[in-house]
Amino acid sequence: MLTSFFRSGDAMRSRRVSEIVLSDTLDIPAPSQRLLADWQRETSSRLMLEPGDVDVMPLARTQFRWPDYKQCVQAVSDWTKALGLPAVLAASNVALMACRGARYHHDGAQYGGAAFCNLFLSEDKGLDLHFPSIGRRIPLTRGTAVIFDTGRPHGVIQRGSDGFHAADFPPDRDGIQIFLTWELPIEDVHVAQALGVAFDTDRLTSLQLNEEQIRLNGAPVDVCPETGRWRT
């Protein structure tokens, strides 16, 4: 039993962590060479991403320099509506992110009340989004869209690899993916139904906690960054 304890208003709630990952490849326009050069400067000179790092990019600058940005958002909006999530995207926070691979992790200690909706904007660089505990690998290419529970361990690894290895991201390899991410409220009835989330599965424990966390069979756990396995 994998349980997310998350803050809902002034109270803590419990819920089951979903095993469902929704994905598709959407038809989105390619970023311009000018924008790609801007992203490259940002990731190499300011962020200076090390293998496994995930960091925030300046969204407003991309929106200003990329007239086709609205088409990307519309494509995701149309996809989520087709999944039975009407208007949820427009009401959710969005950010532009960059990763040079990603060590295995979960986001349930900070975003337990959300599901992530990601749209990858970069071309195929031989990387997969991997959910090891459910055996799901999604090749990342321009237009890859995914929705998943923030409490589910995931990482971005080299295609064909059995885990995250920093050596798979040498300095002379372009292993950076740029993506948009939205925080979808997990308590929204449509989001909960799409991911099959059951709430208030451990009311007693939730009354005793003050911080968001993930527990496996009642014990607090984190994730091995190299293998994605749970550890106590």
Secondary structure, 3 states (H helix, E strand, C coil): CEEEEEEECCEEEEEECCCCCEEEECCCCCCCHHHHHHHHHHHHHHHCCCCCCEEEECHHHHHHHCCCHHHHHHHHHHHHHHCCCCCCCCCCEEEEEEEECEEEECCCCCCCCEEEEEEECCCCCCEEEEEHHHCEEEECCCCEEEEEECCCCEEEEECCCCCCCHHHCCCCCCCEEEEEEEEEECCCHHHHHHHCCCECCCHHHHHHCCCCEEEECCEECEECCCCCCEEC
